[in-house]
């Protein structure tokens, strides 16, 4: 379970590390070696009232997803969507019961859910929306999923639907999950990425719409990203970093150093880096809030995997 715990904690720690720097341009950030949970003196945090070690909407929604998967024993979109509404309205799976960050597309989609739009349709309230709000939370699906690669990909598509229904978002979530699965099997990152590309193409052979969206990502070209909130850029930023990073700390610091959507880039990068390197710094783990609740969820995941697999 070390890789599984590394993935979940890697996502949460990366998210918390990026929170103080969100929306800053790269040239306005501290030097990369000074990026810490507590920014250096003189740097103005994005959320002054949020204590260090606090994950944001990325982590909370990921925990909602894992909680739902373990409770329902399957991906139940109605249950998952209901938990996201509980997060937005009641602060479920936040360290303080307080939501201080929510993406525009996510908020609009969750409002549609409240108005009775089904979760299979609510993510199309902004039809061309291609933000990274579904990608940031999708890793628990790979940590939990007992099915085939094809079943994992199809569930990754469905996981995006409540808030980010465009096929581009679905494909990015699927590619991320399949890459995570290869890492969980023990592959190095370059091998995991190459094998996930081949797997995606095989699965999409009879799914032309998704095949076309996948090829628009140019998976055979060098990965380049700038840390923005666009789902394709976020995914490529993470892949770019993980192809060159030497440790978890190196990976998430590089993610934050890109600037822009720092918490999400670091959480998306950090989830995979936590699986790959399993070396999250103790000083960051000790800072994290809500540890007992997360560790309890990980124990449930361990029991579930032992019973099912």
ABEGO torsion letter per residue (X at the ends): XAAAAAAAAAAAAAAAAAAAABGBBAAABBBAAABBABBBBGBBBABAABBBGBBBAAAAAAAAAAAAAAAAGBBBAAAAAAAAAAAAAAGBGBAAGBBABBBAAAAAAAAAAAAGBBAAAAAAABAABABAAAAAAAAAAAAABABBAAAAAAAAAAAAAAABABAAAAAAAAAAAAAAAAAAAGBBAAAAAAAAAAAAAAAAAABAAAAAAAAAAGAABBBBBAGBABAAAAAAAAAAAAAABABAAAAAAAAAAAEEBAAAAAAAAAAAAAAAAGABBAAAAAABBGAAAAAAAAAAAAAAAAAAX
